[in-house]
Every structure is written in C-alpha cells, then in structure tokens.
Amino acid sequence: MAITKQQLREFAGKSGLDLFGVANIERFSGAPPRMHPASILPEARSVIVVGKRIMRGGWRGIEEGTYWPNYTYFDYHGLLNSFFIQAPLYDLACLIEDHGWEAVPYYSGVPEAQPDCPPVREGAVAPNVHLAIRIAGVAAGIGEIGWSKVFLTKKFGPRQRLHAIITDMPIEPDPLIEPGTICDRCMHCVSGCPGAIPHQKNAKTIKIQIEDKTYEWADVDMGKCTLMYHGGDPRVSPFIHKDFPGWCFDVTKQNLSEEAAYKLAWTLSLGHWRSTPEFPSGRIIEGHSYLAQWGMGEKEGGSFGVEGSRGCMRSCFNHLEKRGRIEQTFKGGDFIKRPRWILPCEVPKEPAGKP
Ligand code: SF4
C-alpha cells in the first residue's frame, strides 16, 4: 500500500522530530551542482527537511555565566545533532524505503571540513556534495533565514537543528513561507553579538530566489564569528582568562578567513601542552578542551560552543518571544532576565579573585 505525506509527517512527529517539510526538486534549480540534492541522488523528486528544537534551557548556564557543559553536550553539537535527530531521521528514511522508494538520509554537519577531491568520472560532480541545509529548510517551507543567517521557524525562532532525506518519492511540496514572516529586522542579533562584531561582511547581503519569493540576509563575517564562537575570544570565555593571564586579544580587530579562525581557535581550545606547576592540566585551555570532550569526544572530531550564540540565537529568540512572533513561549517570561556579562579582551595578569 502507498504511504502518504500525512503518514510520513505523523511518523516523524511520533518519533520525536519537531519539524517536517517537503521541497520538490524543482525548488533547487538555482543551486550549484556541488550543493544540489540531485548530485547525490540523480533521480531525486523530493527533499524532506526535518528538525528538532534546541532547548531554550540549553543556553541558561552560558547566559548566566555559570555553566557551560550541557549546551555542547546536548544542544549545539552533541546528542541533539548526532543522536536525537539522527535516530528518527533514519527510521523515517527506512519507512520510505519500506514503501519502495529510495531514501538518502543526509547528515548536514561540518561542510567546511570537507576535503577537495577530483570527480570520480568525467562530467561527474566532485565529492563531497554539500546540501545547504538552511536553504533546503526554506525550500521545504519550514522557515526563513533571518538577518543573522540563522534559520528561523515560526515555532522556535532560531532554536533548531535541521537534517534531510533526499528521495525519489514524489511528495506534494509544502507552501513557502513569505519572507519577513518571522525576522522583523530588529537587529538584536547584531547588538547582542559581543562587542558588536559586524554581522555584515563588506556591507553585503546574500539573496536567493525560490519560485516567486526572494529571501535576503546579511553576509556574516565568519572569521570573527568563528574566532568568537569556538574559543578564541577572551570576552566570552572565563577559561581563557584562567589559562592566559596577561594576554590581550581583540577579536573585532582580526580579519581572518573562517578556515584560519578555526585553525587558531581549535588549536587553542583542543591542544595539549606539557603539565607544569603553573598549568598542571596538560591542556592549552582546559575549560574548552573539556567542553569538546563532553560534546562528542575531541578524538571523534566533535564540535563545541564557547560563546553560545549570544546575539544570533539568545538575543534573537528573546526578542521574537517578546513580540509574539514565535509560537513557543515560556511561563517565566523573558529569557534575558539579568544584566548580561562580558569580559575584557585584555586578560588581567593576576586573577581578580578565586572563586
Ligand atoms: S535578531 Fe532575529 S529577528 Fe531580529 S533581525 Fe536578527 S535574525 Fe531577524
């Protein structure tokens, strides 16, 4: 018996997925070949995009400046991205194959880590193809991309992770969301970003067209963003202050590429050093290193989040909840309840005081 889109949607919901939408393959007509779902499955007719929420409480400890581990472990990269979404995604793909259609479960992580390889045969697309999952989410009618370049949904604002299934099953696409339905250009993502790191690179925006709709967002300065997010910014890391007394590093004055920023921030955060009486841990920045280990395991290549998306996530959903622009709200009121903390980029030579 044929399976319907409604049955797929219900299965996804019962399996623990919060978001489900379908794009037909025609909506990817503007995608470059190395980002096109049909470069993975040439017979693709549909792309199902699914998502699961990032819990608001996942950021509470970072917002208060008191507790870092669970955001990385559950929400940013760890169990949410590698397990909570993947198990139901895989089961959904199996269900599609049980009904005679091929289903490619697509893992949307870490595009920047993909090696450059030559094509395996003449005329083929070089591996690895990388589907832009946020654009796929827009094409599947789940949400839109906010000014911050973060994917926003009506249900959770910026709080979700997305993955996809590419299939040759023909499925009726969901309607596209009208641009501006969620993002109101409030710019809290910019003002909430530590030290107002310019969100917009070279005053440029990115625009895409899907059917009759144009979606536009800021071209984010990913070098600064990566340095800040992954452990290169003393303003957002008490762990840098502990391990580099006397250092001064102003992220806003750096002009690195995203790759160079990763190289610096990950080396600092994950690297080891000899154990000495001054720094007995044997790690360059002990606090960051443990975050990565608690995330997915540093040896397994798991990622970690130090800065915790102060502007593009926390300021954004705080604003969207207040304005009633998203559905999930909370009885306790605003997420941001107290004055926000930020440390100096000049790390004092002597610690201000022991906890
Ligand atoms: S904070 Fe969110 S809603 Fe406001 S402009 Fe940025 S992305 Fe849009």
Boltz pocket constraint, residues with backbone or C-beta under 6 A from the ligand:
constraints:
  - pocket:
      binder: B
      contacts: [[A, 146], [A, 147], [A, 148], [A, 149], [A, 150], [A, 182], [A, 183], [A, 184], [A, 185], [A, 186], [A, 187], [A, 188], [A, 189], [A, 190], [A, 311], [A, 312], [A, 315], [A, 316], [A, 317], [A, 319], [A, 320]]
      max_distance: 6.0
